[in-house]
Amino acid sequence: MPSPCSRREKFRTGYEGWSMARTVNIDFWKARWSEQRIGFHLPDVNPLLTTFASRWLGLKELDSPAALHDRRVLVPLCGKTLDMIWLAERGARVVGVEFVEHAAAAFFQEAAIGVSVERRERAAVYRSNQQGLNVEIWVSDFLSLTADEVGVFDAVYDRAALIALEPRLRAAYADRVVQLSHPGTQLLLVTVEHDGGSGPPFSISESDTRAVWSGKFAVDLVSDEDLLGPEATYRDRAYHVYRERAWIGKRA
């Protein structure tokens, strides 16, 4: 298992090795998955999730398989993150949404989880058929999904979705999260701010993050870490600023 230092060196949000000059589009994502250039994927559970899950979900105890019993958790632009398993093992009903079908198939295959696939007009839906592990991945355009299709959610976990989208799409993304949630839905959000040019990951300031969610979710900054600290190894990458922030929010 990678050391905490190795996680830090991949910026944890994980786009190590990606060109900052690119813009986000579905063909871009498909090419990266096809070429296995997926430095954004972490080989273990994101430490920000394990650190802040109790506060995010308002629970003191999360080690029980029933801790999150039947809570519906949305994971936009989920890739094949192991964070979904971590949540499902605690009883959550996890629904990931992903542009690239290869990522959905790889999640179930690599985790050795039995799966069924339902083909719909606007999505392919991958569902775990392993008892006690409730995970679905919808292969679809997150910005066009409706509550009629996927329902509404008690919690939203955005590990790297907002920062994967071009800034022009941020308002549409936040609006979609609102449409797929209900008053009181809890949000755990990870953002980055850097001076490395365009993305992904796209840089977003503290003030712009608050503006994106203004009137939708009341967000509180719970972590603000300099990933170019004294022990970091990325000073030769032309970054002078690279901060990773974690936020907890609640829908109004």
Backbone hydrogen bonds in HBPLUS format (Angstrom, degrees):
<---DONOR---> <-ACCEPTOR-->    atom                        ^
c    i                          cat <-CA-CA->   ^        H-A-AA   ^      H-
h    n   atom  resd res      DA  || num        DHA   H-A  angle D-A-AA Bond
n    s   type  num  typ     dist DA aas  dist angle  dist       angle   num
A0006-SER N   A0003-SER O   2.98 MM   3  5.21 119.2  2.36 101.9 116.4     1
A0007-ARG N   A0003-SER O   3.14 MM   4  6.55 152.7  2.21 151.7 159.6     2
A0008-ARG N   A0004-PRO O   2.99 MM   4  6.22 157.4  2.04 146.4 152.6     3
A0009-GLU N   A0005-CYS O   2.89 MM   4  6.16 151.2  1.97 147.5 155.7     4
A0010-LYS N   A0007-ARG O   3.12 MM   3  5.32 145.1  2.24 101.4 111.6     5
A0012-ARG N   A0007-ARG O   3.20 MM   5  5.41 137.5  2.39 167.3 155.7     6
A0011-PHE N   A0008-ARG O   2.84 MM   3  5.00 154.2  1.91 114.9 117.2     7
A0013-THR N   A0011-PHE O   2.41 MM   2  5.40 149.2  1.50 109.4  99.9     8
A0018-TRP N   A0015-TYR O   2.98 MM   3  5.58 156.4  2.04 148.7 146.3     9
A0028-PHE N   A0025-ASN O   3.03 MM   3  5.24 121.0  2.39 100.5 115.4    10
A0029-TRP N   A0025-ASN O   3.16 MM   4  6.60 156.9  2.21 154.3 159.8    11
A0030-LYS N   A0026-ILE O   2.90 MM   4  6.17 165.8  1.92 157.0 161.1    12
A0031-ALA N   A0027-ASP O   2.93 MM   4  6.06 157.2  1.98 146.2 151.9    13
A0032-ARG N   A0028-PHE O   3.10 MM   4  6.36 158.4  2.15 148.5 154.0    14
A0033-TRP N   A0029-TRP O   3.04 MM   4  6.32 162.9  2.07 156.0 159.9    15
A0034-SER N   A0030-LYS O   2.89 MM   4  6.03 160.6  1.93 148.7 154.9    16
A0035-GLU N   A0031-ALA O   2.91 MM   4  6.04 151.6  2.00 148.2 155.1    17
A0037-ARG N   A0032-ARG O   2.85 MM   5  4.96 153.2  1.92 152.0 154.0    18
A0036-GLN N   A0033-TRP O   3.10 MM   3  4.82 152.3  2.18  96.7 105.2    19
A0041-HIS N   A0038-ILE O   2.97 MM   3  5.72 168.7  1.98 122.7 126.4    20
A0049-LEU N   A0046-ASN O   3.00 MM   3  5.47 133.7  2.22 110.3 121.9    21
A0050-THR N   A0046-ASN O   3.41 MM   4  6.89 159.3  2.46 152.2 156.0    22
A0051-THR N   A0047-PRO O   2.93 MM   4  5.95 147.7  2.03 141.0 150.3    23
A0052-PHE N   A0048-LEU O   3.08 MM   4  6.02 159.4  2.13 140.4 145.0    24
A0053-ALA N   A0049-LEU O   2.87 MM   4  5.41 127.6  2.15 152.5 159.2    25
A0056-TRP N   A0052-PHE O   2.82 MM   4  5.93 164.8  1.84 160.5 165.8    26
A0057-LEU N   A0053-ALA O   2.88 MM   4  5.94 164.6  1.90 154.0 156.8    27
A0058-GLY N   A0054-SER O   2.81 MM   4  5.61 114.9  2.24 135.2 150.0    28
A0059-LEU N   A0054-SER O   2.97 MM   5  4.90 146.7  2.08 136.5 143.3    29
A0067-ALA N   A0064-SER O   3.10 MM   3  5.06 169.4  2.11 111.2 112.6    30
A0069-HIS N   A0066-ALA O   3.13 MM   3  4.78 158.6  2.18 113.9 110.5    31
A0068-LEU N   A0090-ARG O   2.61 MM  22  5.50 161.7  1.64 177.9 171.2    32
A0071-ARG N   A0068-LEU O   2.90 MM   3  5.54 171.0  1.90 139.8 141.4    33
A0070-ASP N   A0091-GLY O   3.15 MM  21  6.25 136.6  2.34 154.5 145.6    34
A0093-ARG N   A0071-ARG O   2.77 MM  22  5.83 171.6  1.78 151.7 154.7    35
A0154-ASP N   A0072-ARG O   2.91 MM  82  5.27 137.4  2.09 132.2 145.1    36
A0155-ALA N   A0072-ARG O   3.14 MM  83  6.46 143.5  2.28 159.9 161.7    37
A0073-VAL N   A0093-ARG O   2.96 MM  20  6.07 159.3  2.00 138.3 143.9    38
A0095-VAL N   A0073-VAL O   2.86 MM  22  6.16 163.8  1.89 167.2 167.6    39
A0074-LEU N   A0155-ALA O   2.90 MM  81  6.31 162.3  1.93 152.8 154.3    40
A0157-TYR N   A0074-LEU O   2.83 MM  83  6.15 167.8  1.85 173.8 177.2    41
A0075-VAL N   A0095-VAL O   2.88 MM  20  6.12 156.8  1.94 147.7 147.6    42
A0097-VAL N   A0075-VAL O   3.10 MM  22  6.35 150.5  2.19 146.7 142.8    43
A0077-LEU N   A0097-VAL O   2.70 MM  20  5.28 105.3  2.26 131.6 151.7    44
A0078-CYS N   A0097-VAL O   2.97 MM  19  5.81 147.3  2.07 136.4 145.5    45
A0081-THR N   A0078-CYS O   3.26 MM   3  6.15 173.1  2.27 145.6 147.7    46
A0084-MET N   A0081-THR O   3.42 MM   3  6.21 160.7  2.46 114.0 116.6    47
A0085-ILE N   A0082-LEU O   3.05 MM   3  5.30 124.5  2.38 102.2 115.4    48
A0086-TRP N   A0082-LEU O   3.16 MM   4  6.54 160.9  2.20 152.3 157.3    49
A0087-LEU N   A0083-ASP O   3.06 MM   4  6.33 155.3  2.13 148.0 153.3    50
A0088-ALA N   A0084-MET O   2.93 MM   4  6.10 160.7  1.97 145.9 151.9    51
A0089-GLU N   A0085-ILE O   2.79 MM   4  5.91 154.0  1.86 156.5 162.3    52
A0090-ARG N   A0087-LEU O   3.10 MM   3  5.38 150.2  2.20 104.0 113.2    53
A0092-ALA N   A0087-LEU O   3.28 MM   5  5.66 156.5  2.34 144.1 137.6    54
A0091-GLY N   A0088-ALA O   2.95 MM   3  5.12 156.2  2.01 115.1 114.9    55
A0094-VAL N   A0134-ASN O   2.97 MM  40  6.20 155.8  2.03 165.1 157.2    56
A0136-GLU N   A0094-VAL O   2.86 MM  42  6.23 149.0  1.96 149.7 160.1    57
A0096-GLY N   A0136-GLU O   2.78 MM  40  6.12 169.4  1.79 156.3 155.6    58
A0138-TRP N   A0096-GLY O   2.78 MM  42  6.16 164.6  1.81 153.4 152.8    59
A0098-GLU N   A0138-TRP O   2.92 MM  40  6.22 162.3  1.96 157.0 158.9    60
A0140-SER N   A0098-GLU O   3.05 MM  42  6.12 134.4  2.27 133.8 145.9    61
A0103-ALA N   A0100-VAL O   3.15 MM   3  5.64 132.2  2.39 108.2 118.8    62
A0105-ALA N   A0101-GLU O   2.99 MM   4  6.29 168.7  2.00 164.6 166.5    63
A0106-ALA N   A0102-HIS O   2.92 MM   4  6.03 157.5  1.98 146.1 152.8    64
A0107-PHE N   A0103-ALA O   2.99 MM   4  6.19 149.4  2.09 146.6 154.0    65
A0109-GLN N   A0105-ALA O   3.03 MM   4  6.18 163.7  2.06 152.6 157.9    66
A0110-GLU N   A0106-ALA O   2.86 MM   4  5.74 170.7  1.87 150.3 153.6    67
A0111-ALA N   A0107-PHE O   3.17 MM   4  6.13 145.7  2.30 138.3 147.2    68
A0113-ILE N   A0108-PHE O   2.96 MM   5  5.01 166.3  1.98 150.1 153.1    69
A0112-ALA N   A0109-GLN O   3.11 MM   3  5.06 155.0  2.17 100.6 108.1    70
A0129-ASN N   A0114-GLY O   2.97 MM  15  5.37 159.3  2.01 123.9 126.9    71
A0116-SER N   A0127-ARG O   2.89 MM  11  5.33 152.2  1.97 147.5 156.6    72
A0127-ARG N   A0116-SER O   2.90 MM  11  5.33 165.7  1.92 158.6 162.7    73
A0118-GLU N   A0125-VAL O   2.90 MM   7  5.06 163.1  1.92 142.7 147.7    74
A0125-VAL N   A0118-GLU O   2.81 MM   7  5.06 170.5  1.82 152.9 155.5    75
A0120-ARG N   A0123-ALA O   2.72 MM   3  5.07 156.4  1.77 170.0 175.3    76
A0124-ALA N   A0139-VAL O   3.27 MM  15  5.09 149.2  2.37 126.7 135.3    77
A0139-VAL N   A0124-ALA O   2.81 MM  15  5.09 175.9  1.81 158.5 159.8    78
A0126-TYR N   A0137-ILE O   2.89 MM  11  5.09 173.5  1.89 152.5 151.7    79
A0137-ILE N   A0126-TYR O   2.84 MM  11  5.09 151.1  1.92 142.6 151.1    80
A0128-SER N   A0135-VAL O   2.94 MM   7  5.50 159.9  1.98 168.8 172.4    81
A0133-LEU N   A0130-GLN O   3.16 MM   3  5.73 152.9  2.24 142.6 139.8    82
A0144-SER N   A0141-ASP O   3.00 MM   3  5.59 164.2  2.02 119.9 125.0    83
A0145-LEU N   A0142-PHE O   3.29 MM   3  5.37 156.3  2.35 104.7 111.4    84
A0149-GLU N   A0146-THR O   3.03 MM   3  5.34 137.4  2.22 102.3 113.5    85
A0150-VAL N   A0146-THR O   3.09 MM   4  6.48 167.7  2.11 159.3 159.8    86
A0151-GLY N   A0147-ALA O   2.70 MM   4  4.29 139.0  1.86 120.0 128.5    87
A0153-PHE N   A0180-LEU O   2.91 MM  27  6.20 141.6  2.06 133.9 142.2    88
A0186-GLN N   A0154-ASP O   3.10 MM  32  6.51 159.1  2.14 140.1 139.0    89
A0156-VAL N   A0186-GLN O   2.75 MM  30  6.21 152.6  1.82 159.9 167.2    90
A0188-LEU N   A0156-VAL O   2.90 MM  32  6.33 155.7  1.95 161.4 169.6    91
A0158-ASP N   A0188-LEU O   2.77 MM  30  6.03 164.0  1.79 170.3 174.0    92
A0190-VAL N   A0158-ASP O   2.87 MM  32  6.27 137.9  2.05 168.6 174.9    93
A0164-ALA N   A0161-ALA O   2.97 MM   3  5.10 150.1  2.06 104.5 114.1    94
A0165-LEU N   A0162-LEU O   3.30 MM   3  5.55 153.3  2.38 103.9 111.3    95
A0202-PHE N   A0163-ILE O   2.65 MM  39  4.84 169.3  1.66 148.3 148.3    96
A0169-LEU N   A0166-GLU O   2.83 MM   3  5.59 162.2  1.86 128.3 134.3    97
A0170-ARG N   A0167-PRO O   3.14 MM   3  5.32 168.3  2.16 111.9 115.5    98
A0173-TYR N   A0169-LEU O   2.91 MM   4  6.10 153.7  1.98 151.9 160.0    99
A0174-ALA N   A0170-ARG O   2.95 MM   4  6.21 168.0  1.97 156.0 158.1   100
A0175-ASP N   A0171-ALA O   2.93 MM   4  6.12 158.5  1.98 148.6 155.0   101
A0176-ARG N   A0172-ALA O   2.96 MM   4  6.15 149.2  2.06 141.6 149.7   102
A0176-ARG N   A0173-TYR O   3.07 MM   3  5.11 116.4  2.49  94.4 109.9   103
A0177-VAL N   A0173-TYR O   3.00 MM   4  6.35 154.4  2.06 152.8 159.6   104
A0178-VAL N   A0174-ALA O   3.04 MM   4  6.34 155.9  2.10 147.3 153.6   105
A0179-GLN N   A0175-ASP O   2.97 MM   4  6.28 155.8  2.03 146.5 153.1   106
A0180-LEU N   A0176-ARG O   3.05 MM   4  6.29 132.4  2.28 141.2 153.4   107
A0180-LEU N   A0177-VAL O   3.18 MM   3  5.15 134.0  2.40  94.4 106.9   108
A0181-SER N   A0178-VAL O   3.13 MM   3  5.18 159.9  2.17 113.5 113.2   109
A0185-THR N   A0182-HIS O   2.89 MM   3  5.54 161.1  1.92 151.8 150.9   110
A0184-GLY N   A0251-ARG O   3.10 MM  67  4.98 154.7  2.17 120.1 128.0   111
A0251-ARG N   A0185-THR O   2.84 MM  66  5.27 161.4  1.88 151.9 158.3   112
A0187-LEU N   A0249-GLY O   2.80 MM  62  4.69 165.6  1.82 132.9 134.4   113
A0249-GLY N   A0187-LEU O   2.79 MM  62  4.69 158.9  1.83 135.6 140.7   114
A0189-LEU N   A0247-TRP O   2.96 MM  58  4.99 166.3  1.98 142.9 147.0   115
A0247-TRP N   A0189-LEU O   2.78 MM  58  4.99 156.6  1.84 151.6 156.1   116
A0191-THR N   A0245-ARG O   2.91 MM  54  5.24 160.3  1.95 146.9 153.5   117
A0245-ARG N   A0191-THR O   2.84 MM  54  5.24 167.1  1.86 145.3 149.7   118
A0204-ILE N   A0192-VAL O   2.94 MM  12  6.20 153.7  2.01 146.1 154.4   119
A0193-GLU N   A0243-ARG O   2.83 MM  50  5.12 151.2  1.91 143.3 151.3   120
A0243-ARG N   A0193-GLU O   2.75 MM  50  5.12 164.6  1.77 152.7 157.0   121
A0195-ASP N   A0241-VAL O   3.23 MM  46  5.53 135.6  2.44 145.6 140.0   122
A0209-THR N   A0205-SER O   2.96 MM   4  6.12 150.0  2.05 144.9 152.9   123
A0210-ARG N   A0206-GLU O   3.14 MM   4  6.44 160.6  2.18 148.4 152.9   124
A0211-ALA N   A0207-SER O   3.01 MM   4  6.26 150.2  2.10 141.5 150.3   125
A0212-VAL N   A0208-ASP O   2.96 MM   4  6.19 153.5  2.03 148.1 153.7   126
A0213-TRP N   A0209-THR O   3.41 MM   4  6.69 154.1  2.48 147.8 152.8   127
A0214-SER N   A0210-ARG O   2.97 MM   4  5.91 113.6  2.42 139.4 156.3   128
A0214-SER N   A0211-ALA O   3.28 MM   3  4.98 150.3  2.37  95.1 103.8   129
A0216-LYS N   A0213-TRP O   2.86 MM   3  5.20 158.5  1.91 135.6 138.0   130
A0217-PHE N   A0213-TRP O   2.96 MM   4  5.32 157.2  2.01 143.6 151.0   131
A0252-ALA N   A0216-LYS O   3.07 MM  36  5.95 164.3  2.09 143.8 147.6   132
A0218-ALA N   A0250-LYS O   2.95 MM  32  5.40 161.6  1.98 149.0 144.2   133
A0250-LYS N   A0218-ALA O   3.10 MM  32  5.40 142.5  2.24 127.7 137.7   134
A0220-ASP N   A0248-ILE O   2.80 MM  28  5.38 160.5  1.84 147.5 153.2   135
A0248-ILE N   A0220-ASP O   2.96 MM  28  5.38 158.2  2.01 151.4 157.4   136
A0222-VAL N   A0246-ALA O   2.89 MM  24  5.65 166.8  1.90 150.2 154.0   137
A0223-SER N   A0246-ALA O   3.31 MM  23  4.93 139.6  2.49 141.0 134.2   138
A0246-ALA N   A0223-SER O   2.95 MM  23  4.93 154.1  2.01 129.0 134.7   139
A0225-GLU N   A0244-GLU O   2.89 MM  19  5.29 173.7  1.89 154.9 155.0   140
A0244-GLU N   A0225-GLU O   2.90 MM  19  5.29 159.6  1.94 153.4 158.2   141
A0227-LEU N   A0242-TYR O   2.85 MM  15  5.65 152.7  1.92 160.6 169.8   142
A0232-ALA N   A0229-GLY O   3.01 MM   3  5.35 158.9  2.06 115.0 121.9   143
A0237-ARG N   A0234-TYR O   3.08 MM   3  5.47 162.6  2.11 118.2 119.7   144
